[in-house]
């Protein structure tokens, strides 16, 4: 990561989904760590999983949680995603105080940065504009005249409210961020439409360094692999529907292996119950994924949106 030279780098992320966002944060921290910098990673509560903290600890990088009182933090703490009534009640309580909470977050970040005294801060956002808390972290750094970098791994499709938020942050983030770090040319292309200048944006790919070793398959059935979060945006429902459409003669010749977890896990298993004999679920997997891919014949990712 040649663009980073300072002595102390402070990362902050707000994340609630296990996936590529935190992995990219880890990749950035690894690159920065190789230059003998002092690295500190902060996240909101629930933002980094224990397994992920282990990744950083192996590099000697401390991970620290900070309570930022965001809506996402509240949603994760009380498991609001799939409970409409609880979500509605919390929204009613949360929204009137949202301005005060945002001001609190900004003051919190100002105090944190004054205490840590970093040479550079990196706001690691999954998408853009995504977590407004990360944006306020960058704003706090700019107010203290710190060097600010901003990383983005996707620009998701937006609803009406997101477009309003994006229009607001388009006026701020490009002006206060020295560098925008992305993982693909496609993300760079999309950000160029949001007041980010091309010379601001640096692409740091997070692909594999080497080809995976090939091993001949000896499977009696064709093994089809799905390895991703079980969320609507990953298109897993379309894969299940496609299995239903297969000719019944093929069912004895194909196996489907699902690795991952998410809000749709329960409903997907119910949908797949009609063909249990050739559909297998393993849940979230943390280990040597290369063996899983090597043993499979076909990989399917029917995603509706990917950073790459």
C-alpha positions in Angstrom: 0.0 0.0 0.0 2.5 2.6 -1.3 0.1 5.5 -0.8 0.3 5.2 3.0 3.5 6.5 4.6 2.6 7.9 8.1 3.5 6.5 11.5 0.0 5.9 13.0 -3.1 4.9 11.0 -6.5 4.7 12.6 -9.3 2.7 10.8 -12.9 2.9 11.6 -15.8 0.8 10.2 -19.5 0.5 10.9 -20.6 -2.9 9.8 -23.4 -5.4 10.7 -23.0 -8.0 7.9 -20.3 -10.6 7.7 -18.8 -10.4 4.3 -16.5 -8.7 1.9 -16.4 -5.3 3.6 -14.5 -6.4 6.7 -12.3 -8.6 4.6 -11.3 -5.6 2.5 -10.7 -3.6 5.7 -8.4 -6.4 6.8 -6.5 -6.4 3.5 -6.0 -2.6 3.8 -4.7 -3.0 7.3 -2.4 -5.8 6.2 -0.9 -3.6 3.5 -0.5 -0.7 5.9 1.0 -2.9 8.5 3.8 -4.1 6.2 5.3 -0.5 6.2 5.9 -0.7 9.9 3.1 1.7 10.7 1.2 1.6 14.0 -2.3 0.4 13.1 -5.4 0.7 15.3 -8.9 -0.5 14.2 -12.0 0.8 15.7 -15.6 -0.4 15.0 -19.0 0.1 16.3 -20.4 -2.5 18.7 -21.1 -5.7 16.7 -19.1 -4.3 13.8 -16.3 -6.9 13.9 -16.9 -10.6 14.7 -14.6 -12.4 17.1 -13.2 -14.5 14.3 -12.3 -11.3 12.4 -10.7 -9.8 15.5 -8.5 -12.9 15.5 -7.2 -12.0 12.0 -6.1 -8.6 13.3 -4.6 -10.0 16.5 -2.4 -12.3 14.6 -0.8 -9.2 13.0 -0.5 -7.5 16.4 -3.2 -5.0 15.4 -5.6 -4.0 18.2 -9.3 -3.9 17.6 -11.4 -1.6 19.8 -15.2 -1.2 20.0 -16.9 2.1 20.5 -20.6 2.7 21.2 -21.8 5.2 18.7 -25.6 4.8 19.2 -26.4 4.4 15.5 -29.6 2.9 14.1 -27.6 0.0 12.7 -26.1 -0.7 16.2 -29.6 -0.7 17.7 -30.9 -3.0 15.0 -28.1 -5.5 15.6 -28.3 -5.4 19.4 -32.1 -6.0 19.5 -32.3 -8.2 16.4 -34.8 -5.9 14.7 -34.2 -7.0 11.1 -37.0 -9.6 11.1 -39.3 -8.1 13.7 -41.5 -5.5 12.2 -43.2 -4.4 15.4 -40.0 -4.0 17.4 -38.4 -2.2 14.5 -41.3 0.2 14.3 -41.2 1.0 18.0 -37.5 1.6 17.9 -37.8 3.8 14.8 -40.4 5.9 16.6 -38.1 6.3 19.6 -34.9 6.8 17.5 -36.0 9.3 14.8 -36.9 12.3 17.1 -33.4 12.1 18.7 -31.5 11.3 15.5 -30.1 14.9 15.2 -28.8 14.8 18.7 -27.3 11.4 18.2 -25.5 12.5 15.1 -24.1 15.5 17.0 -23.0 13.1 19.8 -21.2 10.9 17.2 -19.3 13.8 15.8 -18.2 14.9 19.3 -17.3 11.4 20.2 -15.0 11.1 17.1 -13.4 14.5 17.8 -12.5 13.3 21.3 -11.3 10.0 20.0 -9.0 11.5 17.4 -7.6 14.0 19.8 -6.8 11.2 22.2 -5.3 8.8 19.6 -3.4 11.5 17.6 -3.2 9.5 14.3 -1.3 10.7 11.3 -3.9 9.3 9.0 -7.5 8.1 9.4 -9.3 5.6 7.1 -13.0 5.4 7.0 -13.8 1.9 5.8 -17.3 2.0 4.4 -18.9 -1.1 2.9 -20.9 1.0 0.3 -21.4 4.6 -0.5 -23.0 6.5 1.2 -23.8 3.5 3.5 -23.0 4.0 7.1 -23.4 7.7 7.9 -21.3 7.1 11.0 -18.2 6.5 8.9 -18.9 9.7 7.0 -19.0 11.6 10.3 -15.8 10.0 11.3 -14.2 11.4 8.2 -15.8 14.8 8.8 -14.3 14.8 12.4 -10.9 14.1 10.9 -11.2 16.9 8.4 -12.3 19.4 11.2 -9.0 18.5 13.0 -7.1 18.9 9.7 -6.0 15.2 9.6 -5.2 13.3 6.5 -8.3 11.4 5.6 -8.7 8.3 3.3 -12.1 6.7 2.5 -12.6 3.2 1.3 -15.7 1.9 -0.6 -16.4 -1.7 -1.9 -19.7 -1.0 -3.6 -22.2 1.6 -4.6 -25.6 -0.1 -4.1 -28.8 0.6 -5.8 -30.6 3.3 -3.8 -34.0 4.1 -2.6 -35.4 7.6 -2.4 -34.0 8.4 1.1 -30.6 7.0 0.2 -30.5 9.3 -2.8 -31.1 12.3 -0.6 -28.4 11.2 1.8 -26.0 10.7 -1.1 -26.7 14.2 -2.5 -25.8 15.6 0.9 -22.5 13.5 1.3 -21.5 14.2 -2.3 -20.9 17.8 -1.2 -18.6 16.8 1.7 -16.8 13.5 1.3 -15.0 14.2 -2.0 -13.8 17.6 -0.6 -12.4 16.3 2.7 -11.0 12.9 1.6 -7.4 13.0 0.3 -7.8 9.5 -1.3 -10.7 7.2 -2.1 -9.7 3.5 -2.1 -11.8 1.1 -4.1 -11.4 -2.5 -5.1 -12.5 -2.4 -8.8 -12.6 -0.2 -11.9 -16.4 -0.5 -11.8 -16.7 1.2 -8.4 -14.3 3.9 -9.6 -16.5 4.5 -12.6 -19.6 4.8 -10.4 -18.0 7.2 -7.9 -16.9 9.5 -10.8 -20.6 10.3 -11.1 -20.7 11.6 -7.4 -18.3 14.5 -7.5 -15.3 12.3 -6.8 -12.3 13.3 -9.0 -10.6 10.5 -10.9 -7.2 11.4 -9.6 -8.6 11.0 -6.0 -9.5 7.4 -6.5 -7.0 4.6 -6.0 -7.8 1.0 -7.0 -6.4 -1.7 -4.6 -7.6 -5.1 -5.8 -8.4 -7.8 -3.3 -8.2 -10.8 -5.6 -6.1 -13.8 -4.9 -2.3 -13.6 -5.6 -2.0 -17.0 -7.2 -4.1 -19.5 -9.1 -5.8 -22.1 -6.9 -4.4 -25.6 -7.3 -6.4 -27.7 -9.6 -7.4 -31.3 -8.6 -9.3 -33.6 -10.9 -12.9 -34.2 -9.7 -14.1 -37.7 -9.0 -17.6 -36.8 -8.0 -20.4 -39.2 -8.8 -22.7 -36.2 -9.1 -22.1 -32.8 -10.4 -21.4 -30.6 -7.3 -22.8 -27.0 -7.6 -21.5 -24.6 -5.0 -23.1 -21.4 -3.5 -20.7 -19.6 -1.2 -22.0 -16.2 0.0 -24.3 -14.5 2.5 -27.9 -15.7 2.3 -29.4 -12.3 1.7 -31.8 -11.0 -1.0 -29.0 -9.0 -2.7 -27.1 -12.2 -3.3 -29.9 -13.6 -5.4 -30.1 -16.9 -3.6 -33.9 -17.1 -4.0 -33.4 -17.2 -7.8 -31.0 -20.1 -7.4 -33.6 -22.1 -5.4 -36.3 -21.3 -7.9 -34.0 -22.5 -10.7 -33.5 -25.8 -8.9 -37.3 -26.3 -8.9 -37.4 -25.8 -12.6 -34.8 -28.5 -13.3 -35.9 -31.6 -15.1 -36.6 -34.3 -12.5 -34.3 -36.6 -14.4 -31.4 -34.3 -13.5 -32.0 -34.4 -9.7 -30.2 -37.7 -9.4 -27.2 -36.3 -11.2 -26.7 -33.0 -9.3 -25.9 -31.9 -5.8 -26.2 -28.3 -4.4 -23.9 -27.2 -1.6 -24.8 -24.0 0.2 -22.2 -22.2 2.4 -23.2 -19.1 4.2 -25.7 -17.6 6.7 -28.0 -14.6 6.8 -31.6 -13.4 7.2 -32.9 -15.7 4.4 -31.3 -18.9 5.7 -34.4 -20.2 7.4 -36.8 -19.5 4.5 -34.3 -20.8 1.9 -34.0 -24.1 3.8 -37.8 -24.4 3.8 -38.0 -23.8 0.1 -35.3 -26.4 -0.5 -37.0 -29.0 1.8 -38.7 -30.6 -1.3 -35.3 -31.8 -2.6 -33.4 -32.5 0.6 -31.6 -35.5 -0.9 -29.4 -33.4 -3.1 -29.3 -30.0 -1.3 -26.9 -29.5 1.6 -26.5 -26.5 4.0 -23.4 -25.9 6.1 -24.0 -22.4 7.5 -21.3 -19.8 7.9 -17.8 -21.2 7.1 -14.5 -19.9 8.4 -11.6 -22.0 7.2 -9.8 -23.1 4.1 -12.4 -22.3 1.4 -10.0 -23.5 -1.3 -10.7 -27.1 -0.5 -14.4 -26.5 -0.9 -14.0 -24.8 -4.3 -11.5 -27.5 -5.5 -14.0 -30.2 -4.7 -16.9 -28.5 -6.6 -17.6 -28.6 -10.3 -19.6 -25.4 -10.7 -19.8 -22.2 -8.7 -23.0 -20.1 -8.9 -23.3 -16.6 -7.6 -26.6 -15.1 -8.8 -25.9 -11.8 -7.1 -27.9 -8.7 -7.9 -25.0 -6.4 -7.0 -21.2 -7.0 -6.5 -18.3 -4.6 -6.2 -16.3 -6.6 -8.7 
